[in-house]
Amino acid sequence: MVWTNLHYIPLAVFVLLPTTFITTYIIAILLGHVEVELPYISDTGTHVPESSLFAQLLNFCAFLVGVTIYVRYKQIEQYYRDNLTPESTKIFCRNRIAFICGLISSVGLSMVANFRELELFKIHMVGATLAFGFGAIYCWLQTIMSYAMHPLVNSRQMAHFRLALSSLMTCTFTVSCVCGPWAMRYFHGKDPTNWKPEDGAFGLHLAATVCEWITALAIDFFVLSYVEELKKISMSTPKVLFIIEEDIERFGDNMSETDDTVAIIHASLPSNLRSSPATTEMVIHSNPPIIH
């Protein structure tokens, strides 16, 4: 089976992520759970009922982000297997590191969705740090690789665009990390998720929240930048190799134990099937997912 139209995955992330935040923001305002002035993203998903919608949609977003990161990882890997250059070894290494950082970021996004800040504030903040912090690292690694992969995988203009987004999210994430805790020192209201101007340090609070929203949008546009490149690839699902017990010894020596082998499933057949001539030699070779 060949999977095509892979560019719809990052496109779905680009649409669903802001839709989730804006929807829960509107519901929270209508129910009086947050102020109209831009709150933290997590504040819009803290109270019931918007918290349930926030968690459900953000979990789905985290899954799609993880899939996008995997597809991008396989795309770069296959390009440089087919087109070896002196830079290939460095690209392979950076690609693996970026893949790990990207998956950590998607896990952090899921933690933000499932651990509400009122009940489990520390775990929630760990999730937010993983989502935005490792997300920024992932984007920087992809930006560096985008310059190295020009013009094989992407254009120079796209590398410049990713550089601008990575710089923006780094600056805004840093400002949010500084202004947020600083504002909390002067907060004297009742509910920090519904921060009013009279609660103290509202300017610092607003600076932190605006920067958080910009960081999230920058990451969202970074994912969108994959759409054009993923239009040019497809992926095929791996096949499975079945070997009946009597043929293990015969075929074992001929099987390559390279990285290209994905899985070998050893299955013993029922005795009534073993006697059938059609099943005396059943071999299906296994290949990894191939991107072309």
Summary of the structure (lengths in Angstrom):
residues: 292
radius of gyration: 24.3
end to end distance: 13.5
largest distance: 84.4
contacts: 896
relative contact order: 0.13
helix: 66%
strand: 4%
